[in-house]
Amino acid sequence: MADARHRLPLRLAIMDAARILAAAGVPSARVDAEMIAAHVMGVDRMKLPMVPLVDPQVVDEVGRLVRQRARRIPLQHLTGWAAMGTVVLEVGPGVFVPRPETELLLEWGIAQLRDVARPVVVDLCTGSGALALAFAAARPDAVVHAVESEPSALAWARRNADNRTKVGDSPIRLHSGDVTESDLLSELDGAVDLVLCNPPYVPDGTPVPPEVAEHDPARAVFAGADGLDVIRHVVGCAARLLRNGGFVAIEHDDSQGVSVPALLAARHVLGEVTGHLDLVGRPRFATARRN
Ligand SMILES: C[S@@+](CC[C@H](N)C(=O)[O-])C[C@H]1O[C@@H](n2cnc3c(N)ncnc32)[C@H](O)[C@@H]1O
């Protein structure tokens, strides 16, 4: 620790950082500045007001990370983590950063299976393992399968799955697979209680922020001219895997609030097709139930 006379107010360092990030066009600049400071200090962001003065080295390290964030490197790549439900996942280059809006899909899925003992759950397009691991943490009695096609994402999912097993969660079953394969997980045909999926769904050519364009893998984001190339297969796969009365939930782009429910409704074995809005009222995910 530096001599007390050389210690600096953290509050001023955060204000500087927020100004630099705002000038670089970073949305939620103040929150990101605080998250970076909390990461460097190793404290929860809410505890920052309890840290009035810091060593100059802390201010230097905050400045170093802020300069990287100003180059639009995702905050989560700098801190190394993102959250889903009660689970903290390691993330970085080569895997999609889980988004807060996907929590809605998770909560819906957990609520549907409240009265189902030892449910079988499949997370298609698992990325870092976010939905599968968050579900397994919420329901230790569930048998959770997770599928991912990209080796780099699968490596992050494996690391996260191992981390969760070490802290006592039920292990998930991780599969290298592609939702376009007609026999994917065919051993589970008609036996699955819930299919969750946050697939790539952005129409090709849609402008996206630099954090997405340069750091999320393209195959995690874009899915053909209408963004539905992967979702079409997910719908077919879910219809095949679900038991009678089983549920499916698929996240989608806000432009797909009609098209994704229509894809679900076109499957005669699926009913109760429902569109769901996010917290700001945009279409965000669609659900259905096998008749
Ligand atoms: C939008 S990311 C979502 C990841 C994770 N579900 C989440 O919410 O953070 C979509 C994931 O689907 C994977 N993916 C893309 N096409 C796929 C396919 N045909 N089969 C399996 N996984 C696929 C991508 O590699 C990426 O990890």
The ligand as an SDF file (V2000), in Angstrom:
LIG
                    3D

 27 29  0  0  0  0  0  0  0  0999 V2000
  -26.4160  -16.5260  -29.4890 C   0  0  0  0  0  0  0  0  0  0  0  0
  -25.2130  -17.7330  -29.0080 S   0  0  0  0  0  0  0  0  0  0  0  0
  -25.9920  -18.2230  -27.4710 C   0  0  0  0  0  0  0  0  0  0  0  0
  -25.1480  -18.9800  -26.5220 C   0  0  0  0  0  0  0  0  0  0  0  0
  -25.8500  -19.2890  -25.1920 C   0  0  0  0  0  0  0  0  0  0  0  0
  -27.0500  -20.0710  -25.4110 N   0  0  0  0  0  0  0  0  0  0  0  0
  -26.1930  -18.0150  -24.4380 C   0  0  0  0  0  0  0  0  0  0  0  0
  -27.3550  -17.6920  -24.2850 O   0  0  0  0  0  0  0  0  0  0  0  0
  -25.2550  -17.3250  -24.0010 O   0  0  0  0  0  0  0  0  0  0  0  0
  -25.5930  -19.0710  -30.1220 C   0  0  0  0  0  0  0  0  0  0  0  0
  -24.6880  -20.3070  -30.0020 C   0  0  0  0  0  0  0  0  0  0  0  0
  -25.1530  -21.2760  -30.9560 O   0  0  0  0  0  0  0  0  0  0  0  0
  -24.0440  -21.9320  -31.5500 C   0  0  0  0  0  0  0  0  0  0  0  0
  -24.5060  -22.4650  -32.8350 N   0  0  0  0  0  0  0  0  0  0  0  0
  -24.6520  -21.8000  -34.0150 C   0  0  0  0  0  0  0  0  0  0  0  0
  -25.1250  -22.6180  -34.9580 N   0  0  0  0  0  0  0  0  0  0  0  0
  -25.2930  -23.8300  -34.3720 C   0  0  0  0  0  0  0  0  0  0  0  0
  -25.7500  -25.0810  -34.8370 C   0  0  0  0  0  0  0  0  0  0  0  0
  -26.1500  -25.2400  -36.1160 N   0  0  0  0  0  0  0  0  0  0  0  0
  -25.7910  -26.1320  -33.9830 N   0  0  0  0  0  0  0  0  0  0  0  0
  -25.3740  -25.9730  -32.6910 C   0  0  0  0  0  0  0  0  0  0  0  0
  -24.9220  -24.8040  -32.1840 N   0  0  0  0  0  0  0  0  0  0  0  0
  -24.8840  -23.7410  -33.0160 C   0  0  0  0  0  0  0  0  0  0  0  0
  -23.0110  -20.8340  -31.6520 C   0  0  0  0  0  0  0  0  0  0  0  0
  -21.7170  -21.3670  -31.8020 O   0  0  0  0  0  0  0  0  0  0  0  0
  -23.2280  -20.0770  -30.3400 C   0  0  0  0  0  0  0  0  0  0  0  0
  -22.4240  -20.6080  -29.3260 O   0  0  0  0  0  0  0  0  0  0  0  0
  1  2  1  0
  2  3  1  0
  2 10  1  0
  3  4  1  0
  4  5  1  0
  5  6  1  0
  5  7  1  0
  7  8  2  0
  7  9  1  0
 10 11  1  0
 11 12  1  0
 11 26  1  0
 12 13  1  0
 13 14  1  0
 13 24  1  0
 14 15  1  0
 14 23  1  0
 15 16  2  0
 16 17  1  0
 17 18  1  0
 17 23  2  0
 18 19  1  0
 18 20  2  0
 20 21  1  0
 21 22  2  0
 22 23  1  0
 24 25  1  0
 24 26  1  0
 26 27  1  0
M  CHG  2   2   1   9  -1
M  END
$$$$
